[in-house]
Amino acid sequence: MTHPLRRAVWGPVRVTTAIMVLAAAVALMPAGSRLGWLLAWLLLGLVAGYALSGSA
C-alpha cells in the first residue's frame, strides 16, 4: 500500500478510535469530576481539528 493511500485509509480510523475512547472516558467519569470536563474539552478539540483539517 502506498503512503498516501495508507494515510487516507488509516487516518480516519485512528481519529475515530481516539474520539470513541475519549467519549467513553467522558461517559464513565462522575458528573462533577474535573477530569471529565478536561476530557470533554479534549474530545471537542479533537473533533473540531479533524473537521477543520479537511480530512472529514
All heavy atoms as atom14 arrays in JSON, in Angstrom:
{
  "sequence": "MTHPLRRAVWGPVRVTTAIMVLAAAVALMPAGSRLGWLLAWLLLGLVAGYALSGSA",
  "atom14_mask": [
    [1, 1, 1, 1, 1, 1, 1, 1, 0, 0, 0, 0, 0, 0],
    [1, 1, 1, 1, 1, 1, 1, 0, 0, 0, 0, 0, 0, 0],
    [1, 1, 1, 1, 1, 1, 1, 1, 1, 1, 0, 0, 0, 0],
    [1, 1, 1, 1, 1, 1, 1, 0, 0, 0, 0, 0, 0, 0],
    [1, 1, 1, 1, 1, 1, 1, 1, 0, 0, 0, 0, 0, 0],
    [1, 1, 1, 1, 1, 1, 1, 1, 1, 1, 1, 0, 0, 0],
    [1, 1, 1, 1, 1, 1, 1, 1, 1, 1, 1, 0, 0, 0],
    [1, 1, 1, 1, 1, 0, 0, 0, 0, 0, 0, 0, 0, 0],
    [1, 1, 1, 1, 1, 1, 1, 0, 0, 0, 0, 0, 0, 0],
    [1, 1, 1, 1, 1, 1, 1, 1, 1, 1, 1, 1, 1, 1],
    [1, 1, 1, 1, 0, 0, 0, 0, 0, 0, 0, 0, 0, 0],
    [1, 1, 1, 1, 1, 1, 1, 0, 0, 0, 0, 0, 0, 0],
    [1, 1, 1, 1, 1, 1, 1, 0, 0, 0, 0, 0, 0, 0],
    [1, 1, 1, 1, 1, 1, 1, 1, 1, 1, 1, 0, 0, 0],
    [1, 1, 1, 1, 1, 1, 1, 0, 0, 0, 0, 0, 0, 0],
    [1, 1, 1, 1, 1, 1, 1, 0, 0, 0, 0, 0, 0, 0],
    [1, 1, 1, 1, 1, 1, 1, 0, 0, 0, 0, 0, 0, 0],
    [1, 1, 1, 1, 1, 0, 0, 0, 0, 0, 0, 0, 0, 0],
    [1, 1, 1, 1, 1, 1, 1, 1, 0, 0, 0, 0, 0, 0],
    [1, 1, 1, 1, 1, 1, 1, 1, 0, 0, 0, 0, 0, 0],
    [1, 1, 1, 1, 1, 1, 1, 0, 0, 0, 0, 0, 0, 0],
    [1, 1, 1, 1, 1, 1, 1, 1, 0, 0, 0, 0, 0, 0],
    [1, 1, 1, 1, 1, 0, 0, 0, 0, 0, 0, 0, 0, 0],
    [1, 1, 1, 1, 1, 0, 0, 0, 0, 0, 0, 0, 0, 0],
    [1, 1, 1, 1, 1, 0, 0, 0, 0, 0, 0, 0, 0, 0],
    [1, 1, 1, 1, 1, 1, 1, 0, 0, 0, 0, 0, 0, 0],
    [1, 1, 1, 1, 1, 0, 0, 0, 0, 0, 0, 0, 0, 0],
    [1, 1, 1, 1, 1, 1, 1, 1, 0, 0, 0, 0, 0, 0],
    [1, 1, 1, 1, 1, 1, 1, 1, 0, 0, 0, 0, 0, 0],
    [1, 1, 1, 1, 1, 1, 1, 0, 0, 0, 0, 0, 0, 0],
    [1, 1, 1, 1, 1, 0, 0, 0, 0, 0, 0, 0, 0, 0],
    [1, 1, 1, 1, 0, 0, 0, 0, 0, 0, 0, 0, 0, 0],
    [1, 1, 1, 1, 1, 1, 0, 0, 0, 0, 0, 0, 0, 0],
    [1, 1, 1, 1, 1, 1, 1, 1, 1, 1, 1, 0, 0, 0],
    [1, 1, 1, 1, 1, 1, 1, 1, 0, 0, 0, 0, 0, 0],
    [1, 1, 1, 1, 0, 0, 0, 0, 0, 0, 0, 0, 0, 0],
    [1, 1, 1, 1, 1, 1, 1, 1, 1, 1, 1, 1, 1, 1],
    [1, 1, 1, 1, 1, 1, 1, 1, 0, 0, 0, 0, 0, 0],
    [1, 1, 1, 1, 1, 1, 1, 1, 0, 0, 0, 0, 0, 0],
    [1, 1, 1, 1, 1, 0, 0, 0, 0, 0, 0, 0, 0, 0],
    [1, 1, 1, 1, 1, 1, 1, 1, 1, 1, 1, 1, 1, 1],
    [1, 1, 1, 1, 1, 1, 1, 1, 0, 0, 0, 0, 0, 0],
    [1, 1, 1, 1, 1, 1, 1, 1, 0, 0, 0, 0, 0, 0],
    [1, 1, 1, 1, 1, 1, 1, 1, 0, 0, 0, 0, 0, 0],
    [1, 1, 1, 1, 0, 0, 0, 0, 0, 0, 0, 0, 0, 0],
    [1, 1, 1, 1, 1, 1, 1, 1, 0, 0, 0, 0, 0, 0],
    [1, 1, 1, 1, 1, 1, 1, 0, 0, 0, 0, 0, 0, 0],
    [1, 1, 1, 1, 1, 0, 0, 0, 0, 0, 0, 0, 0, 0],
    [1, 1, 1, 1, 0, 0, 0, 0, 0, 0, 0, 0, 0, 0],
    [1, 1, 1, 1, 1, 1, 1, 1, 1, 1, 1, 1, 0, 0],
    [1, 1, 1, 1, 1, 0, 0, 0, 0, 0, 0, 0, 0, 0],
    [1, 1, 1, 1, 1, 1, 1, 1, 0, 0, 0, 0, 0, 0],
    [1, 1, 1, 1, 1, 1, 0, 0, 0, 0, 0, 0, 0, 0],
    [1, 1, 1, 1, 0, 0, 0, 0, 0, 0, 0, 0, 0, 0],
    [1, 1, 1, 1, 1, 1, 0, 0, 0, 0, 0, 0, 0, 0],
    [1, 1, 1, 1, 1, 0, 0, 0, 0, 0, 0, 0, 0, 0]
  ],
  "atom14_positions": [
    [[0.85, -1.17, 0.0], [0.0, 0.0, 0.0], [0.89, 1.24, 0.0], [1.82, 1.34, 0.78], [-0.87, -0.05, 1.26], [-2.1, 0.82, 1.19], [-3.08, 0.83, 2.72], [-4.19, -0.51, 2.4], [0.0, 0.0, 0.0], [0.0, 0.0, 0.0], [0.0, 0.0, 0.0], [0.0, 0.0, 0.0], [0.0, 0.0, 0.0], [0.0, 0.0, 0.0]],
    [[0.58, 2.19, -0.86], [1.39, 3.39, -0.93], [1.1, 4.3, 0.27], [0.05, 4.18, 0.91], [1.11, 4.16, -2.23], [-0.24, 4.61, -2.22], [1.36, 3.29, -3.45], [0.0, 0.0, 0.0], [0.0, 0.0, 0.0], [0.0, 0.0, 0.0], [0.0, 0.0, 0.0], [0.0, 0.0, 0.0], [0.0, 0.0, 0.0], [0.0, 0.0, 0.0]],
    [[2.03, 5.2, 0.53], [1.9, 6.06, 1.71], [0.64, 6.93, 1.69], [-0.06, 6.99, 2.7], [3.15, 6.91, 1.87], [3.14, 7.75, 3.11], [3.19, 7.2, 4.37], [3.05, 9.09, 3.28], [3.14, 8.16, 5.27], [3.05, 9.32, 4.63], [0.0, 0.0, 0.0], [0.0, 0.0, 0.0], [0.0, 0.0, 0.0], [0.0, 0.0, 0.0]],
    [[0.31, 7.64, 0.59], [-0.91, 8.46, 0.61], [-2.18, 7.62, 0.79], [-3.09, 8.02, 1.5], [-0.92, 9.14, -0.76], [0.51, 9.16, -1.18], [1.1, 7.89, -0.62], [0.0, 0.0, 0.0], [0.0, 0.0, 0.0], [0.0, 0.0, 0.0], [0.0, 0.0, 0.0], [0.0, 0.0, 0.0], [0.0, 0.0, 0.0], [0.0, 0.0, 0.0]],
    [[-2.2, 6.45, 0.19], [-3.36, 5.58, 0.34], [-3.47, 5.06, 1.77], [-4.55, 5.03, 2.36], [-3.28, 4.41, -0.64], [-4.45, 3.43, -0.63], [-5.75, 4.16, -0.93], [-4.22, 2.31, -1.64], [0.0, 0.0, 0.0], [0.0, 0.0, 0.0], [0.0, 0.0, 0.0], [0.0, 0.0, 0.0], [0.0, 0.0, 0.0], [0.0, 0.0, 0.0]],
    [[-2.33, 4.69, 2.34], [-2.32, 4.21, 3.73], [-2.8, 5.32, 4.66], [-3.58, 5.07, 5.57], [-0.91, 3.78, 4.11], [-0.81, 3.19, 5.5], [0.58, 2.74, 5.86], [1.14, 1.88, 4.83], [2.4, 1.97, 4.39], [3.23, 2.85, 4.91], [2.83, 1.16, 3.45], [0.0, 0.0, 0.0], [0.0, 0.0, 0.0], [0.0, 0.0, 0.0]],
    [[-2.36, 6.54, 4.42], [-2.78, 7.68, 5.24], [-4.27, 7.96, 5.08], [-4.96, 8.25, 6.05], [-1.99, 8.91, 4.83], [-1.46, 9.68, 6.0], [-0.52, 10.74, 5.57], [-1.22, 12.02, 5.6], [-0.77, 13.11, 5.07], [0.37, 13.1, 4.43], [-1.44, 14.21, 5.15], [0.0, 0.0, 0.0], [0.0, 0.0, 0.0], [0.0, 0.0, 0.0]],
    [[-4.77, 7.84, 3.87], [-6.18, 8.09, 3.6], [-7.07, 7.05, 4.28], [-8.17, 7.36, 4.72], [-6.44, 8.09, 2.1], [0.0, 0.0, 0.0], [0.0, 0.0, 0.0], [0.0, 0.0, 0.0], [0.0, 0.0, 0.0], [0.0, 0.0, 0.0], [0.0, 0.0, 0.0], [0.0, 0.0, 0.0], [0.0, 0.0, 0.0], [0.0, 0.0, 0.0]],
    [[-6.56, 5.82, 4.39], [-7.36, 4.75, 5.0], [-7.24, 4.77, 6.51], [-8.25, 4.74, 7.23], [-6.92, 3.38, 4.43], [-7.58, 2.25, 5.2], [-7.26, 3.28, 2.95], [0.0, 0.0, 0.0], [0.0, 0.0, 0.0], [0.0, 0.0, 0.0], [0.0, 0.0, 0.0], [0.0, 0.0, 0.0], [0.0, 0.0, 0.0], [0.0, 0.0, 0.0]],
    [[-6.02, 4.81, 7.02], [-5.82, 4.67, 8.47], [-5.97, 5.95, 9.25], [-6.22, 5.92, 10.45], [-4.46, 4.03, 8.77], [-4.43, 2.61, 8.35], [-3.72, 2.08, 7.34], [-5.19, 1.53, 8.92], [-3.97, 0.74, 7.22], [-4.86, 0.38, 8.19], [-6.09, 1.44, 9.95], [-5.42, -0.86, 8.47], [-6.66, 0.21, 10.24], [-6.33, -0.92, 9.5]],
    [[-5.87, 7.11, 8.63], [-6.04, 8.38, 9.33], [-7.41, 8.51, 9.98], [-7.52, 8.7, 11.19], [0.0, 0.0, 0.0], [0.0, 0.0, 0.0], [0.0, 0.0, 0.0], [0.0, 0.0, 0.0], [0.0, 0.0, 0.0], [0.0, 0.0, 0.0], [0.0, 0.0, 0.0], [0.0, 0.0, 0.0], [0.0, 0.0, 0.0], [0.0, 0.0, 0.0]],
    [[-8.48, 8.38, 9.19], [-9.81, 8.46, 9.8], [-10.1, 7.36, 10.82], [-10.8, 7.59, 11.8], [-10.76, 8.34, 8.6], [-9.95, 8.78, 7.43], [-8.54, 8.37, 7.74], [0.0, 0.0, 0.0], [0.0, 0.0, 0.0], [0.0, 0.0, 0.0], [0.0, 0.0, 0.0], [0.0, 0.0, 0.0], [0.0, 0.0, 0.0], [0.0, 0.0, 0.0]],
    [[-9.53, 6.18, 10.6], [-9.73, 5.08, 11.55], [-9.1, 5.43, 12.89], [-9.71, 5.24, 13.95], [-9.16, 3.77, 10.99], [-9.15, 2.68, 12.04], [-9.93, 3.33, 9.76], [0.0, 0.0, 0.0], [0.0, 0.0, 0.0], [0.0, 0.0, 0.0], [0.0, 0.0, 0.0], [0.0, 0.0, 0.0], [0.0, 0.0, 0.0], [0.0, 0.0, 0.0]],
    [[-7.9, 5.97, 12.87], [-7.23, 6.35, 14.12], [-7.95, 7.47, 14.83], [-8.11, 7.44, 16.05], [-5.79, 6.76, 13.82], [-4.91, 5.6, 13.47], [-3.51, 6.05, 13.22], [-2.68, 4.94, 12.78], [-1.59, 5.07, 12.08], [-1.16, 6.27, 11.74], [-0.89, 4.01, 11.72], [0.0, 0.0, 0.0], [0.0, 0.0, 0.0], [0.0, 0.0, 0.0]],
    [[-8.38, 8.48, 14.09], [-9.08, 9.61, 14.7], [-10.41, 9.15, 15.28], [-10.76, 9.53, 16.4], [-9.27, 10.75, 13.68], [-10.2, 11.83, 14.23], [-7.93, 11.35, 13.3], [0.0, 0.0, 0.0], [0.0, 0.0, 0.0], [0.0, 0.0, 0.0], [0.0, 0.0, 0.0], [0.0, 0.0, 0.0], [0.0, 0.0, 0.0], [0.0, 0.0, 0.0]],
    [[-11.14, 8.33, 14.55], [-12.42, 7.82, 15.05], [-12.21, 6.99, 16.31], [-12.98, 7.09, 17.27], [-13.12, 6.98, 13.97], [-13.29, 7.8, 12.81], [-14.47, 6.49, 14.44], [0.0, 0.0, 0.0], [0.0, 0.0, 0.0], [0.0, 0.0, 0.0], [0.0, 0.0, 0.0], [0.0, 0.0, 0.0], [0.0, 0.0, 0.0], [0.0, 0.0, 0.0]],
    [[-11.17, 6.18, 16.33], [-10.87, 5.38, 17.52], [-10.54, 6.28, 18.71], [-11.03, 6.06, 19.82], [-9.7, 4.43, 17.24], [-10.04, 3.6, 16.12], [-9.38, 3.56, 18.44], [0.0, 0.0, 0.0], [0.0, 0.0, 0.0], [0.0, 0.0, 0.0], [0.0, 0.0, 0.0], [0.0, 0.0, 0.0], [0.0, 0.0, 0.0], [0.0, 0.0, 0.0]],
    [[-9.74, 7.31, 18.49], [-9.4, 8.24, 19.57], [-10.64, 8.95, 20.09], [-10.81, 9.12, 21.3], [-8.37, 9.25, 19.09], [0.0, 0.0, 0.0], [0.0, 0.0, 0.0], [0.0, 0.0, 0.0], [0.0, 0.0, 0.0], [0.0, 0.0, 0.0], [0.0, 0.0, 0.0], [0.0, 0.0, 0.0], [0.0, 0.0, 0.0], [0.0, 0.0, 0.0]],
    [[-11.53, 9.35, 19.19], [-12.76, 10.02, 19.6], [-13.63, 9.08, 20.42], [-14.19, 9.46, 21.44], [-13.52, 10.55, 18.36], [-12.76, 11.73, 17.75], [-14.94, 10.95, 18.72], [-13.29, 12.17, 16.4], [0.0, 0.0, 0.0], [0.0, 0.0, 0.0], [0.0, 0.0, 0.0], [0.0, 0.0, 0.0], [0.0, 0.0, 0.0], [0.0, 0.0, 0.0]],
    [[-13.73, 7.83, 19.99], [-14.54, 6.85, 20.73], [-13.97, 6.58, 22.12], [-14.72, 6.48, 23.09], [-14.66, 5.56, 19.93], [-15.55, 5.7, 18.72], [-15.67, 4.3, 17.58], [-15.26, 2.89, 18.52], [0.0, 0.0, 0.0], [0.0, 0.0, 0.0], [0.0, 0.0, 0.0], [0.0, 0.0, 0.0], [0.0, 0.0, 0.0], [0.0, 0.0, 0.0]],
    [[-12.65, 6.49, 22.23], [-12.02, 6.24, 23.53], [-12.24, 7.43, 24.45], [-12.59, 7.26, 25.63], [-10.51, 5.95, 23.35], [-9.78, 6.02, 24.67], [-10.32, 4.6, 22.69], [0.0, 0.0, 0.0], [0.0, 0.0, 0.0], [0.0, 0.0, 0.0], [0.0, 0.0, 0.0], [0.0, 0.0, 0.0], [0.0, 0.0, 0.0], [0.0, 0.0, 0.0]],
    [[-12.06, 8.65, 23.95], [-12.29, 9.83, 24.78], [-13.76, 9.95, 25.17], [-14.08, 10.3, 26.31], [-11.85, 11.1, 24.05], [-10.38, 11.44, 24.15], [-10.06, 12.63, 23.26], [-9.98, 11.74, 25.57], [0.0, 0.0, 0.0], [0.0, 0.0, 0.0], [0.0, 0.0, 0.0], [0.0, 0.0, 0.0], [0.0, 0.0, 0.0], [0.0, 0.0, 0.0]],
    [[-14.67, 9.66, 24.25], [-16.11, 9.74, 24.56], [-16.48, 8.72, 25.63], [-17.26, 9.02, 26.54], [-16.93, 9.51, 23.3], [0.0, 0.0, 0.0], [0.0, 0.0, 0.0], [0.0, 0.0, 0.0], [0.0, 0.0, 0.0], [0.0, 0.0, 0.0], [0.0, 0.0, 0.0], [0.0, 0.0, 0.0], [0.0, 0.0, 0.0], [0.0, 0.0, 0.0]],
    [[-15.91, 7.53, 25.56], [-16.17, 6.51, 26.58], [-15.61, 6.94, 27.92], [-16.25, 6.75, 28.96], [-15.57, 5.17, 26.15], [0.0, 0.0, 0.0], [0.0, 0.0, 0.0], [0.0, 0.0, 0.0], [0.0, 0.0, 0.0], [0.0, 0.0, 0.0], [0.0, 0.0, 0.0], [0.0, 0.0, 0.0], [0.0, 0.0, 0.0], [0.0, 0.0, 0.0]],
    [[-14.43, 7.55, 27.92], [-13.83, 8.02, 29.17], [-14.68, 9.13, 29.79], [-14.88, 9.15, 31.0], [-12.41, 8.51, 28.91], [0.0, 0.0, 0.0], [0.0, 0.0, 0.0], [0.0, 0.0, 0.0], [0.0, 0.0, 0.0], [0.0, 0.0, 0.0], [0.0, 0.0, 0.0], [0.0, 0.0, 0.0], [0.0, 0.0, 0.0], [0.0, 0.0, 0.0]],
    [[-15.19, 10.03, 28.97], [-16.04, 11.11, 29.48], [-17.32, 10.53, 30.05], [-17.8, 10.95, 31.1], [-16.34, 12.14, 28.36], [-17.44, 13.1, 28.78], [-15.07, 12.91, 28.01], [0.0, 0.0, 0.0], [0.0, 0.0, 0.0], [0.0, 0.0, 0.0], [0.0, 0.0, 0.0], [0.0, 0.0, 0.0], [0.0, 0.0, 0.0], [0.0, 0.0, 0.0]],
    [[-17.89, 9.54, 29.37], [-19.14, 8.93, 29.82], [-18.96, 8.2, 31.16], [-19.9, 8.14, 31.96], [-19.66, 7.97, 28.76], [0.0, 0.0, 0.0], [0.0, 0.0, 0.0], [0.0, 0.0, 0.0], [0.0, 0.0, 0.0], [0.0, 0.0, 0.0], [0.0, 0.0, 0.0], [0.0, 0.0, 0.0], [0.0, 0.0, 0.0], [0.0, 0.0, 0.0]],
    [[-17.78, 7.68, 31.42], [-17.54, 6.93, 32.65], [-17.16, 7.81, 33.84], [-17.14, 7.33, 34.97], [-16.45, 5.88, 32.42], [-16.81, 4.75, 31.46], [-15.6, 3.86, 31.22], [-17.98, 3.93, 32.0], [0.0, 0.0, 0.0], [0.0, 0.0, 0.0], [0.0, 0.0, 0.0], [0.0, 0.0, 0.0], [0.0, 0.0, 0.0], [0.0, 0.0, 0.0]],
    [[-16.86, 9.08, 33.59], [-16.47, 9.98, 34.67], [-17.68, 10.36, 35.51], [-18.78, 10.5, 34.98], [-15.86, 11.27, 34.09], [-14.51, 11.09, 33.48], [-13.28, 10.77, 34.73], [-12.3, 9.58, 33.89], [0.0, 0.0, 0.0], [0.0, 0.0, 0.0], [0.0, 0.0, 0.0], [0.0, 0.0, 0.0], [0.0, 0.0, 0.0], [0.0, 0.0, 0.0]],
    [[-17.48, 10.58, 36.81], [-18.56, 11.1, 37.65], [-19.01, 12.48, 37.16], [-18.23, 13.2, 36.56], [-17.94, 11.2, 39.04], [-16.74, 10.33, 39.01], [-16.28, 10.28, 37.58], [0.0, 0.0, 0.0], [0.0, 0.0, 0.0], [0.0, 0.0, 0.0], [0.0, 0.0, 0.0], [0.0, 0.0, 0.0], [0.0, 0.0, 0.0], [0.0, 0.0, 0.0]],
    [[-20.24, 12.85, 37.45], [-20.83, 14.07, 36.91], [-20.03, 15.34, 37.24], [-19.9, 16.22, 36.41], [-22.26, 14.21, 37.4], [0.0, 0.0, 0.0], [0.0, 0.0, 0.0], [0.0, 0.0, 0.0], [0.0, 0.0, 0.0], [0.0, 0.0, 0.0], [0.0, 0.0, 0.0], [0.0, 0.0, 0.0], [0.0, 0.0, 0.0], [0.0, 0.0, 0.0]],
    [[-19.5, 15.48, 38.45], [-18.82, 16.71, 38.84], [-17.31, 16.65, 38.72], [-16.62, 17.53, 39.21], [0.0, 0.0, 0.0], [0.0, 0.0, 0.0], [0.0, 0.0, 0.0], [0.0, 0.0, 0.0], [0.0, 0.0, 0.0], [0.0, 0.0, 0.0], [0.0, 0.0, 0.0], [0.0, 0.0, 0.0], [0.0, 0.0, 0.0], [0.0, 0.0, 0.0]],
    [[-16.78, 15.67, 38.06], [-15.34, 15.47, 38.0], [-14.65, 16.49, 37.1], [-15.1, 16.77, 36.0], [-15.06, 14.06, 37.48], [-13.69, 13.88, 37.25], [0.0, 0.0, 0.0], [0.0, 0.0, 0.0], [0.0, 0.0, 0.0], [0.0, 0.0, 0.0], [0.0, 0.0, 0.0], [0.0, 0.0, 0.0], [0.0, 0.0, 0.0], [0.0, 0.0, 0.0]],
    [[-13.54, 17.05, 37.57], [-12.75, 17.97, 36.75], [-12.11, 17.24, 35.57], [-11.97, 17.8, 34.5], [-11.65, 18.62, 37.58], [-12.16, 19.63, 38.54], [-11.01, 20.26, 39.29], [-11.51, 21.22, 40.25], [-10.91, 22.37, 40.49], [-9.81, 22.68, 39.87], [-11.43, 23.2, 41.37], [0.0, 0.0, 0.0], [0.0, 0.0, 0.0], [0.0, 0.0, 0.0]],
    [[-11.72, 16.01, 35.79], [-11.1, 15.24, 34.71], [-12.1, 15.0, 33.58], [-11.74, 15.02, 32.41], [-10.57, 13.9, 35.24], [-9.79, 13.05, 34.25], [-8.59, 13.81, 33.72], [-9.34, 11.76, 34.91], [0.0, 0.0, 0.0], [0.0, 0.0, 0.0], [0.0, 0.0, 0.0], [0.0, 0.0, 0.0], [0.0, 0.0, 0.0], [0.0, 0.0, 0.0]],
    [[-13.36, 14.82, 33.93], [-14.4, 14.64, 32.92], [-14.52, 15.86, 32.01], [-14.64, 15.75, 30.8], [0.0, 0.0, 0.0], [0.0, 0.0, 0.0], [0.0, 0.0, 0.0], [0.0, 0.0, 0.0], [0.0, 0.0, 0.0], [0.0, 0.0, 0.0], [0.0, 0.0, 0.0], [0.0, 0.0, 0.0], [0.0, 0.0, 0.0], [0.0, 0.0, 0.0]],
    [[-14.45, 17.06, 32.63], [-14.5, 18.29, 31.84], [-13.28, 18.42, 30.94], [-13.39, 18.83, 29.78], [-14.6, 19.52, 32.75], [-15.97, 19.72, 33.28], [-16.4, 19.49, 34.55], [-17.11, 20.18, 32.56], [-17.73, 19.77, 34.66], [-18.2, 20.2, 33.45], [-17.32, 20.56, 31.24], [-19.48, 20.6, 33.06], [-18.59, 20.97, 30.85], [-19.65, 20.98, 31.75]],
    [[-12.13, 18.06, 31.44], [-10.91, 18.12, 30.65], [-11.01, 17.18, 29.46], [-10.7, 17.57, 28.32], [-9.69, 17.76, 31.5], [-8.36, 17.66, 30.75], [-7.97, 19.01, 30.17], [-7.28, 17.13, 31.65], [0.0, 0.0, 0.0], [0.0, 0.0, 0.0], [0.0, 0.0, 0.0], [0.0, 0.0, 0.0], [0.0, 0.0, 0.0], [0.0, 0.0, 0.0]],
    [[-11.45, 15.97, 29.69], [-11.6, 15.02, 28.59], [-12.66, 15.47, 27.59], [-12.5, 15.26, 26.38], [-11.93, 13.63, 29.14], [-10.79, 12.93, 29.88], [-11.29, 11.62, 30.48], [-9.61, 12.68, 28.97], [0.0, 0.0, 0.0], [0.0, 0.0, 0.0], [0.0, 0.0, 0.0], [0.0, 0.0, 0.0], [0.0, 0.0, 0.0], [0.0, 0.0, 0.0]],
    [[-13.71, 16.1, 28.08], [-14.74, 16.61, 27.17], [-14.17, 17.7, 26.26], [-14.44, 17.72, 25.06], [-15.93, 17.15, 27.98], [0.0, 0.0, 0.0], [0.0, 0.0, 0.0], [0.0, 0.0, 0.0], [0.0, 0.0, 0.0], [0.0, 0.0, 0.0], [0.0, 0.0, 0.0], [0.0, 0.0, 0.0], [0.0, 0.0, 0.0], [0.0, 0.0, 0.0]],
    [[-13.35, 18.59, 26.83], [-12.72, 19.64, 26.01], [-11.72, 19.04, 25.02], [-11.61, 19.5, 23.88], [-12.04, 20.68, 26.9], [-13.0, 21.7, 27.39], [-13.48, 21.82, 28.66], [-13.64, 22.73, 26.64], [-14.37, 22.85, 28.73], [-14.49, 23.44, 27.52], [-13.57, 23.11, 25.3], [-15.27, 24.51, 27.09], [-14.36, 24.2, 24.88], [-15.19, 24.87, 25.76]],
    [[-10.98, 18.02, 25.45], [-10.06, 17.37, 24.53], [-10.81, 16.71, 23.39], [-10.39, 16.76, 22.23], [-9.21, 16.32, 25.27], [-8.13, 16.87, 26.18], [-7.5, 15.73, 26.99], [-7.08, 17.6, 25.39], [0.0, 0.0, 0.0], [0.0, 0.0, 0.0], [0.0, 0.0, 0.0], [0.0, 0.0, 0.0], [0.0, 0.0, 0.0], [0.0, 0.0, 0.0]],
    [[-11.93, 16.09, 23.7], [-12.75, 15.46, 22.67], [-13.27, 16.51, 21.69], [-13.21, 16.32, 20.48], [-13.91, 14.72, 23.33], [-14.94, 14.08, 22.42], [-14.29, 12.99, 21.58], [-16.07, 13.47, 23.24], [0.0, 0.0, 0.0], [0.0, 0.0, 0.0], [0.0, 0.0, 0.0], [0.0, 0.0, 0.0], [0.0, 0.0, 0.0], [0.0, 0.0, 0.0]],
    [[-13.76, 17.61, 22.21], [-14.26, 18.69, 21.35], [-13.15, 19.23, 20.46], [-13.35, 19.45, 19.26], [-14.84, 19.81, 22.21], [-15.39, 21.02, 21.46], [-16.58, 20.61, 20.62], [-15.78, 22.11, 22.44], [0.0, 0.0, 0.0], [0.0, 0.0, 0.0], [0.0, 0.0, 0.0], [0.0, 0.0, 0.0], [0.0, 0.0, 0.0], [0.0, 0.0, 0.0]],
    [[-11.97, 19.43, 21.01], [-10.84, 19.93, 20.23], [-10.4, 18.95, 19.15], [-10.08, 19.35, 18.03], [0.0, 0.0, 0.0], [0.0, 0.0, 0.0], [0.0, 0.0, 0.0], [0.0, 0.0, 0.0], [0.0, 0.0, 0.0], [0.0, 0.0, 0.0], [0.0, 0.0, 0.0], [0.0, 0.0, 0.0], [0.0, 0.0, 0.0], [0.0, 0.0, 0.0]],
    [[-10.41, 17.68, 19.48], [-10.02, 16.67, 18.51], [-11.01, 16.62, 17.35], [-10.61, 16.57, 16.19], [-9.93, 15.3, 19.19], [-9.44, 14.14, 18.34], [-8.01, 14.38, 17.89], [-9.52, 12.85, 19.13], [0.0, 0.0, 0.0], [0.0, 0.0, 0.0], [0.0, 0.0, 0.0], [0.0, 0.0, 0.0], [0.0, 0.0, 0.0], [0.0, 0.0, 0.0]],
    [[-12.28, 16.65, 17.67], [-13.31, 16.62, 16.63], [-13.24, 17.87, 15.76], [-13.31, 17.8, 14.54], [-14.71, 16.46, 17.25], [-15.8, 16.65, 16.22], [-14.85, 15.09, 17.92], [0.0, 0.0, 0.0], [0.0, 0.0, 0.0], [0.0, 0.0, 0.0], [0.0, 0.0, 0.0], [0.0, 0.0, 0.0], [0.0, 0.0, 0.0], [0.0, 0.0, 0.0]],
    [[-13.09, 19.04, 16.39], [-13.01, 20.29, 15.64], [-11.77, 20.32, 14.76], [-11.83, 20.72, 13.6], [-13.01, 21.47, 16.6], [0.0, 0.0, 0.0], [0.0, 0.0, 0.0], [0.0, 0.0, 0.0], [0.0, 0.0, 0.0], [0.0, 0.0, 0.0], [0.0, 0.0, 0.0], [0.0, 0.0, 0.0], [0.0, 0.0, 0.0], [0.0, 0.0, 0.0]],
    [[-10.65, 19.9, 15.29], [-9.41, 19.87, 14.5], [-9.52, 18.94, 13.32], [-9.06, 19.25, 12.21], [0.0, 0.0, 0.0], [0.0, 0.0, 0.0], [0.0, 0.0, 0.0], [0.0, 0.0, 0.0], [0.0, 0.0, 0.0], [0.0, 0.0, 0.0], [0.0, 0.0, 0.0], [0.0, 0.0, 0.0], [0.0, 0.0, 0.0], [0.0, 0.0, 0.0]],
    [[-10.14, 17.8, 13.52], [-10.31, 16.85, 12.42], [-11.24, 17.42, 11.36], [-10.97, 17.32, 10.17], [-10.87, 15.54, 12.97], [-11.01, 14.45, 11.93], [-9.9, 13.92, 11.32], [-12.27, 13.99, 11.57], [-10.02, 12.93, 10.37], [-12.4, 13.0, 10.62], [-11.28, 12.47, 10.02], [-11.42, 11.5, 9.07], [0.0, 0.0, 0.0], [0.0, 0.0, 0.0]],
    [[-12.32, 18.08, 11.79], [-13.27, 18.64, 10.83], [-12.62, 19.79, 10.05], [-12.84, 19.92, 8.84], [-14.5, 19.14, 11.57], [0.0, 0.0, 0.0], [0.0, 0.0, 0.0], [0.0, 0.0, 0.0], [0.0, 0.0, 0.0], [0.0, 0.0, 0.0], [0.0, 0.0, 0.0], [0.0, 0.0, 0.0], [0.0, 0.0, 0.0], [0.0, 0.0, 0.0]],
    [[-11.83, 20.62, 10.73], [-11.21, 21.77, 10.06], [-10.02, 21.38, 9.18], [-9.61, 22.14, 8.32], [-10.76, 22.79, 11.1], [-11.9, 23.5, 11.83], [-11.34, 24.36, 12.95], [-12.72, 24.33, 10.88], [0.0, 0.0, 0.0], [0.0, 0.0, 0.0], [0.0, 0.0, 0.0], [0.0, 0.0, 0.0], [0.0, 0.0, 0.0], [0.0, 0.0, 0.0]],
    [[-9.48, 20.19, 9.38], [-8.31, 19.78, 8.61], [-8.67, 19.39, 7.18], [-7.8, 19.23, 6.34], [-7.6, 18.61, 9.29], [-8.37, 17.43, 9.15], [0.0, 0.0, 0.0], [0.0, 0.0, 0.0], [0.0, 0.0, 0.0], [0.0, 0.0, 0.0], [0.0, 0.0, 0.0], [0.0, 0.0, 0.0], [0.0, 0.0, 0.0], [0.0, 0.0, 0.0]],
    [[-9.96, 19.19, 6.92], [-10.36, 18.77, 5.59], [-10.34, 17.29, 5.39], [-10.57, 16.79, 4.29], [0.0, 0.0, 0.0], [0.0, 0.0, 0.0], [0.0, 0.0, 0.0], [0.0, 0.0, 0.0], [0.0, 0.0, 0.0], [0.0, 0.0, 0.0], [0.0, 0.0, 0.0], [0.0, 0.0, 0.0], [0.0, 0.0, 0.0], [0.0, 0.0, 0.0]],
    [[-10.06, 16.54, 6.45], [-9.99, 15.09, 6.34], [-11.37, 14.44, 6.41], [-11.53, 13.28, 6.06], [-9.12, 14.5, 7.44], [-7.81, 15.01, 7.32], [0.0, 0.0, 0.0], [0.0, 0.0, 0.0], [0.0, 0.0, 0.0], [0.0, 0.0, 0.0], [0.0, 0.0, 0.0], [0.0, 0.0, 0.0], [0.0, 0.0, 0.0], [0.0, 0.0, 0.0]],
    [[-12.33, 15.17, 6.92], [-13.67, 14.59, 7.11], [-14.42, 14.53, 5.8], [-14.18, 15.22, 4.87], [-14.46, 15.42, 8.12], [0.0, 0.0, 0.0], [0.0, 0.0, 0.0], [0.0, 0.0, 0.0], [0.0, 0.0, 0.0], [0.0, 0.0, 0.0], [0.0, 0.0, 0.0], [0.0, 0.0, 0.0], [0.0, 0.0, 0.0], [0.0, 0.0, 0.0]]
  ]
}
